[in-house]
Amino acid sequence: MRTLSRLHLDPPCLEAWCRLRDAERVFTLSRIRIRIRSRSRSRSRSRSRSTTSAAPE
């Protein structure tokens, strides 16, 4: 699972900063499965984040 930030959507790709690899990555939209954390659960930890389990293109 990866946590992404600084998202830029350019279909069919998503360019984002990957915190796991500490680098910019390009993801193929068809390979992304998204899980968004609930704000009520993550608010105490940090701001709401999107995570993805896709591999970079």
Secondary structure, DSSP 8 states (H G I E B T S, - for coil): -EEEEEEEEETTEEEEEETTTTEEEEEEGGG--EEE--HHHHTTTSS--EEE---B-
